[in-house]
Amino acid sequence: MSTKSQPTVIRGGTVVSAEGETRADVLMSGETIVAVGKDLDVPAGTTVVDASGAWVIPGGIDPHTHMELPFMGTVASEDFFSGTSAAAAGGTTMCIDFVIPNPQQRLMDAFHLWKGWAKKAAADYSFHVAVTWWDDSVHKDMGELAEHHGVNSFKHFMAYKGAIMCDDEVLVNSFTRAKELGALCTVHAENGELVYRLQKEIYERGFRGPEGHPLSRPPEVEGEAANRAIRIAEVLGVPLYLVHTSCIDALEAVTRARLEGQQVFAEVLAQHLVIDDSVYRNPDWNAAAHYVMSPPFRAKEHQAALWKGLQAGMLQTTATDHCCFCTPQKQAGLEDFRKIPNGTGGVEDRMSILWHHGVRTGKLSPSEFVAVTSTNAARIFNIYGKKGVIAAGADADVVIWDPNQTRTISAKTHHQKIDFNIYEGMEVTGNAAKTFVRGHLAWDGTNLHTVEGFGRYVDRPCFARFYESQKTRNAQSQPKPVERVLPTRS
């Protein structure tokens, strides 16, 4: 299918940015927004799309997905084409996925492997690259990725002992290198040593089913790791981004750091805002197992705190950690919760969940919704201007959002490549009526029109200038060494 089209103007809608709202037309030509304003004059032959009564918003950016991830003895069922297509149906036009090298695997080798898989993507994508071990080659490859391949964020797993977990030595080495490059450090904050011990203890006490999963990963293990990563970043002077913040303990660590002026960012998953830990006590093993992810779902008081953190700006982005495993894959852990592949879906439903439970309840304004689903991620990961905004010169990633359209979420009707939906039966009001990916109509409100391979890799430049100025300020504030007369040896 050709993606070439005549210029398109969206008329009659309310354009929403992270800063405010205005009635305006949006003119797209090719893959770019060329004008935003009232009553725009448009070329003859321009396609006119009526957005009366709807919002016109920048396409969502999901900063945390795992398409085709090899993990725990299997491979995530969602591929880059199906996943980015499902994302478009929900109003998300870009995903930042993760390259996760095996221990001892060169970062560059893993990066090229993931880029090969992602060539089938229907919408734009980028990569965080995980540091899972350390030697001189990792130091070198981080530089190559940052300087020549548009990677400005490196991921560190503080969990999954015996597999991809980073100890403090790796964290310090990688954080230091990231600072040199002007890159952002991201962490999965769970104390892997504690989780390993607790998993063994919980299993030996007879908890073999999915209910053992949250018992082995209590909020304290996330809070400890979050605080440790934050303190390491503070000492080294490097910004930090915490993925999937799920509990009060981690949120408190983030809040303290930010109030002290430390540059710490944090994301929350849509599902952690609306699903609680009762799902693990479902007598249907298959259903309970589909909620096994890390960090796990928490008690209701954590959800309330996370909403407040999002409202207060202590949590800046929303994501999904989209990592799909179908029922037969989950059943690898039938007799042992430790063997259930960790991951849930949700890339298609994130924005509707945030609108229904956030905007319609008064927790978020439409502008705040745009900020936490798109603009903040674009700013933090240095692609703002091309992504995350409706403005002349930006990529034509545009969503016409119908605030009154209602649908019931179900695995029977979703476009994700998984046989379960964690929001099954939930009715949401507020959905993507049309989604344009770089000017191409990918979703018309009923049918997908995505094209395999249309997605492009997006470079994300590092923040070298900021770090240089920060380095200079730090040097100026350091005390001078004390001049001493050393005693002579007798």
C-alpha positions as CSV (number, residue, x, y, z in Angstrom):
1,M,0.0,0.0,0.0
2,S,1.4,3.5,-0.9
3,T,1.8,5.9,1.9
4,K,2.0,9.0,-0.4
5,S,-1.0,11.3,0.0
6,Q,-2.3,14.7,-0.9
7,P,-1.9,17.5,1.7
8,T,-4.4,17.0,4.5
9,V,-6.0,19.7,6.7
10,I,-7.7,18.9,10.0
11,R,-10.4,21.4,10.6
12,G,-12.7,22.3,13.5
13,G,-10.8,20.6,16.3
14,T,-9.2,21.9,19.5
15,V,-5.4,21.6,19.3
16,V,-4.0,20.6,22.7
17,S,-0.4,21.1,23.7
18,A,1.4,20.5,27.0
19,E,0.9,24.3,27.5
20,G,-2.7,24.8,26.6
21,E,-5.6,24.5,24.1
22,T,-6.6,26.5,21.1
23,R,-9.1,26.2,18.2
24,A,-7.0,25.8,15.1
25,D,-6.6,24.0,11.8
26,V,-3.6,21.6,11.2
27,L,-2.2,21.3,7.7
28,M,0.0,18.3,6.9
29,S,1.9,17.9,3.7
30,G,4.0,14.8,3.1
31,E,5.3,13.6,6.5
32,T,5.4,17.1,8.1
33,I,3.0,19.6,9.8
34,V,3.4,22.7,7.7
35,A,1.0,25.1,9.4
36,V,-1.2,25.4,12.5
37,G,-3.7,28.3,12.7
38,K,-7.2,29.4,12.3
39,D,-8.9,29.2,8.9
40,L,-5.8,28.2,7.1
41,D,-5.7,28.7,3.3
42,V,-4.8,25.3,1.8
43,P,-3.8,24.2,-1.7
44,A,-6.3,22.9,-4.1
45,G,-7.0,19.2,-3.8
46,T,-6.2,19.2,-0.1
47,T,-8.1,16.4,1.8
48,V,-10.2,17.9,4.5
49,V,-10.8,16.0,7.8
50,D,-13.5,17.3,10.1
51,A,-12.5,17.2,13.7
52,S,-15.5,19.1,15.1
53,G,-16.0,18.3,18.8
54,A,-12.7,16.5,19.0
55,W,-9.2,17.2,20.3
56,V,-6.2,17.3,18.0
57,I,-3.1,16.0,19.9
58,P,0.4,14.9,19.2
59,G,0.8,11.2,18.8
60,G,1.6,9.4,21.9
61,I,5.1,8.3,22.7
62,D,5.5,5.1,24.8
63,P,9.0,5.3,26.2
64,H,9.0,1.7,27.4
65,T,8.2,-1.3,25.2
66,H,9.7,-4.8,24.6
67,M,8.8,-6.1,21.1
68,E,10.1,-9.5,20.2
69,L,12.1,-9.7,23.4
70,P,14.0,-13.0,24.1
71,F,13.4,-13.5,27.8
72,M,13.1,-16.3,30.3
73,G,13.4,-19.1,27.8
74,T,10.9,-17.7,25.3
75,V,10.3,-14.7,23.0
76,A,7.7,-12.0,23.5
77,S,4.8,-12.7,21.1
78,E,4.4,-9.1,19.9
79,D,6.6,-8.2,16.9
80,F,7.6,-4.8,15.8
81,F,4.9,-4.6,13.1
82,S,2.0,-5.9,15.1
83,G,3.1,-3.9,18.2
84,T,3.4,-0.6,16.5
85,S,0.2,-1.2,14.6
86,A,-1.7,-1.9,17.8
87,A,-0.1,1.2,19.3
88,A,-1.4,3.3,16.4
89,A,-4.9,2.0,17.0
90,G,-4.6,3.5,20.5
91,G,-3.1,6.8,19.5
92,T,0.6,6.0,20.1
93,T,2.8,6.9,17.1
94,M,6.3,6.2,18.5
95,C,7.8,3.6,20.9
96,I,11.2,3.5,22.5
97,D,12.1,-0.1,22.8
98,F,15.1,-1.8,24.6
99,V,18.1,-3.5,23.2
100,I,19.1,-6.0,25.9
101,P,22.5,-7.7,25.3
102,N,23.2,-11.0,26.9
103,P,26.1,-11.0,29.4
104,Q,29.3,-10.9,27.4
105,Q,27.5,-9.9,24.2
106,R,28.8,-6.8,22.5
107,L,26.4,-3.9,22.8
108,M,26.9,-3.1,19.1
109,D,26.1,-6.6,18.1
110,A,22.9,-6.6,20.1
111,F,21.9,-3.1,18.7
112,H,22.2,-4.3,15.1
113,L,20.2,-7.4,15.9
114,W,17.3,-5.3,17.3
115,K,17.5,-2.9,14.4
116,G,17.1,-5.8,12.0
117,W,13.9,-7.0,13.9
118,A,12.5,-3.5,14.0
119,K,12.7,-2.9,10.2
120,K,9.1,-4.2,10.0
121,A,7.8,-1.5,12.3
122,A,4.7,0.4,11.1
123,A,5.5,3.5,13.2
124,D,8.6,5.3,14.4
125,Y,10.8,3.8,17.0
126,S,14.1,4.3,18.9
127,F,16.1,2.3,21.4
128,H,17.4,2.4,24.9
129,V,20.4,0.1,25.2
130,A,21.0,-2.0,28.3
131,V,24.3,-2.4,30.0
132,T,24.3,-5.9,31.4
133,W,28.0,-6.4,32.0
134,W,31.3,-4.4,31.9
135,D,34.6,-4.4,30.2
136,D,36.5,-2.0,27.9
137,S,34.3,-3.1,24.9
138,V,31.2,-1.8,26.7
139,H,32.9,1.5,27.4
140,K,33.8,1.7,23.7
141,D,30.4,0.6,22.4
142,M,28.5,3.1,24.6
143,G,30.6,5.9,22.9
144,E,29.9,4.4,19.4
145,L,26.1,4.2,20.1
146,A,25.9,7.7,21.6
147,E,28.1,9.5,19.0
148,H,27.1,7.7,15.8
149,H,23.7,5.9,16.3
150,G,21.5,8.4,18.2
151,V,21.3,6.5,21.5
152,N,21.1,8.9,24.5
153,S,19.9,6.5,27.2
154,F,21.3,3.4,28.7
155,K,19.3,0.9,30.8
156,H,20.4,-0.9,33.9
157,F,18.6,-3.8,35.5
158,M,19.1,-3.9,39.2
159,A,17.0,-7.2,39.3
160,Y,17.2,-10.6,37.6
161,K,20.2,-12.0,39.4
162,G,22.1,-14.6,37.4
163,A,21.0,-13.1,34.1
164,I,21.1,-9.4,33.3
165,M,21.4,-7.8,36.8
166,C,24.0,-5.0,37.3
167,D,25.9,-4.9,40.5
168,D,27.1,-1.5,41.9
169,E,30.4,-1.8,40.2
170,V,28.7,-2.0,36.8
171,L,26.4,0.8,37.7
172,V,29.2,3.1,38.7
173,N,31.2,2.4,35.6
174,S,28.3,2.8,33.3
175,F,26.9,5.9,35.0
176,T,30.4,7.5,34.8
177,R,30.6,6.7,31.1
178,A,27.1,8.0,30.4
179,K,28.0,11.3,32.1
180,E,31.1,11.6,29.8
181,L,28.8,11.1,26.8
182,G,25.9,13.4,27.9
183,A,23.6,10.4,28.0
184,L,20.8,9.6,30.4
185,C,20.9,6.6,32.8
186,T,17.8,4.6,33.2
187,V,17.2,1.9,35.9
188,H,14.8,-1.0,36.6
189,A,14.9,-0.5,40.4
190,E,14.5,-3.7,42.4
191,N,17.1,-5.2,44.7
192,G,18.0,-8.3,42.9
193,E,19.7,-10.0,45.8
194,L,16.7,-9.6,48.0
195,V,14.3,-10.8,45.3
196,Y,16.5,-13.9,44.7
197,R,16.4,-14.7,48.4
198,L,12.7,-14.0,48.9
199,Q,11.8,-16.1,45.8
200,K,13.5,-19.1,47.3
201,E,11.9,-18.5,50.7
202,I,8.4,-18.0,49.3
203,Y,8.6,-21.1,47.1
204,E,9.8,-23.2,50.0
205,R,6.9,-22.0,52.1
206,G,4.6,-23.6,49.6
207,F,3.6,-20.6,47.5
208,R,4.0,-22.0,44.0
209,G,1.4,-20.1,42.0
210,P,1.2,-16.5,40.7
211,E,0.4,-15.3,44.3
212,G,4.0,-15.9,45.2
213,H,5.3,-13.3,42.7
214,P,4.2,-10.1,44.6
215,L,5.2,-11.7,47.9
216,S,8.8,-12.1,46.6
217,R,9.0,-8.5,45.3
218,P,7.5,-6.3,48.1
219,P,7.6,-2.5,47.8
220,E,10.7,-2.3,50.0
221,V,12.9,-4.0,47.5
222,E,11.9,-1.4,44.9
223,G,12.3,1.5,47.3
224,E,15.8,0.4,48.3
225,A,17.0,0.0,44.8
226,A,15.5,3.3,43.7
227,N,17.2,5.2,46.5
228,R,20.5,3.5,45.9
229,A,20.4,4.3,42.2
230,I,19.5,7.9,43.0
231,R,22.3,8.3,45.5
232,I,24.8,6.8,43.1
233,A,23.7,9.2,40.4
234,E,23.8,12.1,42.9
235,V,27.5,11.3,43.8
236,L,28.5,11.0,40.2
237,G,26.5,14.0,39.0
238,V,24.5,12.3,36.3
239,P,20.7,12.5,35.6
240,L,18.6,9.4,36.2
241,Y,15.4,8.1,34.9
242,L,13.5,5.4,36.8
243,V,11.3,3.1,34.7
244,H,7.9,1.7,35.9
245,T,7.8,3.3,39.4
246,S,5.1,1.2,41.1
247,C,5.0,2.0,44.8
248,I,5.1,4.6,47.5
249,D,8.6,3.6,48.6
250,A,10.1,4.4,45.2
251,L,8.0,7.5,44.7
252,E,9.2,8.9,48.0
253,A,12.8,8.4,47.0
254,V,12.1,10.2,43.7
255,T,10.2,13.0,45.4
256,R,13.0,13.6,48.0
257,A,15.6,13.8,45.3
258,R,13.7,16.2,43.1
259,L,12.9,18.5,46.0
260,E,16.6,18.5,46.8
261,G,17.2,19.7,43.2
262,Q,18.6,16.5,41.8
263,Q,17.8,15.7,38.2
264,V,15.7,12.6,38.5
265,F,12.9,11.6,36.2
266,A,10.4,8.8,36.7
267,E,7.7,7.0,34.6
268,V,4.6,5.2,35.8
269,L,2.9,2.4,33.9
270,A,-0.8,2.9,33.0
271,Q,-1.6,-0.5,34.5
272,H,0.0,0.3,37.8
273,L,-2.4,3.2,38.1
274,V,-5.6,1.2,37.8
275,I,-4.9,-2.5,38.7
276,D,-4.2,-3.8,42.2
277,D,-2.6,-6.9,43.6
278,S,-5.9,-8.8,44.0
279,V,-5.4,-10.1,40.5
280,Y,-2.8,-12.6,41.8
281,R,-5.4,-14.3,43.9
282,N,-7.7,-15.2,41.0
283,P,-8.5,-18.9,41.3
284,D,-8.0,-19.1,37.5
285,W,-4.2,-19.8,37.2
286,N,-4.0,-18.6,33.6
287,A,-5.7,-15.3,34.4
288,A,-3.5,-14.7,37.5
289,A,-0.3,-15.6,35.6
290,H,-1.0,-13.0,32.9
291,Y,-0.5,-10.3,35.5
292,V,3.0,-11.5,36.5
293,M,5.3,-8.7,35.7
294,S,8.1,-6.8,37.5
295,P,7.6,-4.8,39.6
296,P,4.3,-6.5,40.4
297,F,0.9,-4.9,40.9
298,R,0.5,-3.3,44.3
299,A,-2.1,-2.7,47.0
300,K,-4.6,0.1,46.3
301,E,-2.9,2.7,48.5
302,H,0.0,2.7,46.0
303,Q,-2.2,3.5,43.1
304,A,-3.6,6.5,44.9
305,A,-0.1,7.7,45.7
306,L,1.0,7.2,42.1
307,W,-1.8,9.3,40.8
308,K,-0.8,12.1,43.2
309,G,2.8,11.8,42.0
310,L,1.7,12.1,38.4
311,Q,-0.5,15.2,39.2
312,A,2.3,16.8,41.2
313,G,4.9,16.3,38.5
314,M,7.1,13.9,40.4
315,L,6.2,11.3,37.8
316,Q,6.7,12.8,34.3
317,T,5.9,10.1,31.8
318,T,3.5,7.2,31.3
319,A,4.4,3.9,29.6
320,T,3.4,0.3,29.3
321,D,6.4,-2.0,29.6
322,H,4.6,-3.7,26.8
323,C,6.0,-7.3,26.8
324,C,3.5,-9.9,25.7
325,F,3.5,-13.6,26.5
326,C,0.5,-15.8,25.5
327,T,-1.1,-18.3,27.8
328,P,1.0,-21.4,26.7
329,Q,4.2,-19.3,27.3
330,K,3.0,-18.3,30.8
331,Q,2.4,-21.9,31.6
332,A,6.1,-22.6,31.7
333,G,5.7,-21.6,35.3
334,L,2.7,-23.8,36.2
335,E,4.5,-25.4,39.1
336,D,6.8,-22.5,40.0
337,F,6.0,-18.8,39.9
338,R,9.6,-18.0,39.3
339,K,9.5,-19.5,35.8
340,I,6.4,-17.5,34.6
341,P,7.7,-15.1,31.9
342,N,7.4,-11.6,33.3
343,G,5.4,-9.2,31.2
344,T,2.0,-7.8,30.3
345,G,0.5,-6.0,27.2
346,G,-1.1,-2.6,27.0
347,V,0.4,-0.5,24.2
348,E,-3.0,-0.1,22.5
349,D,-4.8,0.9,25.7
350,R,-2.5,3.3,27.5
351,M,-3.9,6.6,26.3
352,S,-7.5,5.6,26.7
353,I,-6.8,4.4,30.3
354,L,-5.1,7.8,31.1
355,W,-8.0,9.7,29.5
356,H,-10.8,7.8,31.2
357,H,-9.3,7.4,34.6
358,G,-7.3,10.7,34.5
359,V,-9.0,13.4,32.5
360,R,-12.6,12.3,32.9
361,T,-12.1,12.1,36.7
362,G,-10.5,15.5,37.0
363,K,-7.1,14.2,38.0
364,L,-5.5,15.5,34.8
365,S,-6.3,18.4,32.4
366,P,-6.2,17.7,28.7
367,S,-2.8,19.5,28.5
368,E,-1.4,17.4,31.3
369,F,-2.7,14.3,29.5
370,V,-0.7,15.4,26.4
371,A,2.4,16.1,28.6
372,V,2.4,12.7,30.3
373,T,1.6,10.7,27.2
374,S,3.8,12.4,24.7
375,T,5.5,15.8,25.3
376,N,7.5,15.0,28.4
377,A,9.0,11.9,26.9
378,A,10.0,13.9,23.8
379,R,11.7,16.4,26.0
380,I,13.4,14.0,28.4
381,F,14.7,11.9,25.5
382,N,15.6,14.9,23.3
383,I,13.3,14.6,20.3
384,Y,11.0,17.4,21.2
385,G,10.2,19.6,18.2
386,K,10.0,16.7,15.8
387,K,7.9,14.6,18.2
388,G,5.6,15.5,21.1
389,V,4.1,18.7,19.7
390,I,1.6,20.0,17.1
391,A,3.6,22.7,15.4
392,A,5.0,23.7,12.0
393,G,8.1,21.6,11.2
394,A,7.1,18.7,13.5
395,D,6.6,15.2,12.2
396,A,2.9,14.8,11.2
397,D,2.3,12.3,14.1
398,V,-1.3,13.6,14.8
399,V,-4.2,12.0,16.6
400,I,-7.8,13.2,16.4
401,W,-9.0,12.3,19.9
402,D,-12.7,11.7,20.5
403,P,-13.4,12.4,24.2
404,N,-16.9,10.9,24.0
405,Q,-16.3,7.6,22.2
406,T,-16.8,4.6,24.4
407,R,-15.4,1.1,23.9
408,T,-15.1,-2.0,26.0
409,I,-11.5,-3.4,26.1
410,S,-11.2,-7.0,25.2
411,A,-8.7,-9.5,23.8
412,K,-11.5,-10.4,21.3
413,T,-11.2,-7.0,19.7
414,H,-7.8,-5.6,20.4
415,H,-5.0,-5.6,17.9
416,Q,-2.2,-6.8,20.1
417,K,-0.7,-10.2,19.4
418,I,-1.6,-11.8,22.7
419,D,-4.6,-14.0,23.8
420,F,-5.3,-12.0,27.0
421,N,-5.9,-8.4,27.9
422,I,-5.2,-7.2,31.4
423,Y,-8.0,-4.6,31.2
424,E,-10.5,-7.2,29.9
425,G,-14.1,-5.9,30.2
426,M,-13.1,-2.4,31.2
427,E,-15.2,0.3,29.6
428,V,-13.3,3.4,28.6
429,T,-14.5,6.7,27.2
430,G,-12.0,8.7,25.2
431,N,-10.3,7.0,22.2
432,A,-8.4,7.7,19.0
433,A,-10.8,8.5,16.2
434,K,-7.9,8.8,13.7
435,T,-4.2,8.4,13.9
436,F,-1.7,9.8,11.5
437,V,1.8,8.5,11.5
438,R,4.1,11.0,9.7
439,G,1.1,12.1,7.7
440,H,-0.1,8.6,6.8
441,L,-3.6,7.6,8.0
442,A,-2.7,4.5,10.1
443,W,-6.0,4.2,12.0
444,D,-9.4,5.4,10.9
445,G,-11.3,4.7,14.1
446,T,-12.4,1.3,12.8
447,N,-9.7,-0.2,10.7
448,L,-5.9,-0.2,10.6
449,H,-4.1,1.0,7.5
450,T,-0.5,0.5,8.8
451,V,2.3,-0.4,6.4
452,E,5.0,-2.8,7.3
453,G,8.4,-1.1,7.3
454,F,6.9,2.5,7.2
455,G,8.4,3.2,10.7
456,R,11.7,4.9,10.9
457,Y,14.5,4.7,13.5
458,V,14.7,8.1,15.4
459,D,18.0,9.4,16.4
460,R,18.1,11.0,19.9
461,P,21.2,13.2,20.3
462,C,23.0,13.4,23.6
463,F,23.0,16.4,25.9
464,A,26.8,17.1,25.7
465,R,26.5,20.9,26.2
466,F,24.5,20.6,29.4
467,Y,27.0,18.2,30.9
468,E,30.0,20.4,29.9
469,S,28.4,23.4,31.7
470,Q,27.5,21.2,34.7
471,K,31.0,19.9,34.8
472,T,32.4,23.5,34.8
473,R,30.0,24.5,37.6
474,N,30.9,21.5,39.7
475,A,34.6,22.2,39.3
476,Q,34.2,25.9,40.3
477,S,32.4,24.9,43.5
478,Q,34.9,22.3,44.7
479,P,37.2,23.3,47.6
480,K,40.9,23.5,46.9
481,P,43.3,20.9,48.3
482,V,44.8,21.8,51.7
483,E,48.5,22.5,51.5
484,R,50.3,20.6,54.2
485,V,53.8,20.1,55.4
486,L,54.4,16.4,55.5
487,P,56.3,15.0,58.5
488,T,59.7,13.6,57.9
489,R,60.2,10.0,58.6
490,S,62.3,9.2,61.7
